[in-house]
Amino acid sequence: MTVRELDELVRMIVRTICSTASGFKICGQYYPKEVVKSNMLKVSRESLDNTLEIMRTAGEIRSYE
């Protein structure tokens, strides 16, 4: 994992944790903010490495906001 990739993932986690939204829609299902925040705070370096590997092989990934 490059420093740039790690920095971008950390920024996404921080934006999610600091968001004023009441919840998030993930893969078509709604989750309350506290559930998402709790899971984000548990993310490990291994999880980040695995996520980047999946993103590299998945092709185009979109955000539906």
C-alpha positions, 0 to 999 in steps of 0.5 A: 500500500502506498502512502497516497493510497493509505492517506486517501482511505484514512481521509474517507474514514475520517469524513465518514466518522465526522459526517453530520448524516444520520446514516449511510446507504451501503450496497442498497441497505441503510445503516445508522451513523453510529453503526458505521462509525463503530465499524470504521473505528475498528478498521485495521491495517490488514483490512485496508490492505485487503480493501485496496487489493479488491479495489485494484481488481474490481475495476470501476467503483462508484459512490452513489450519494 
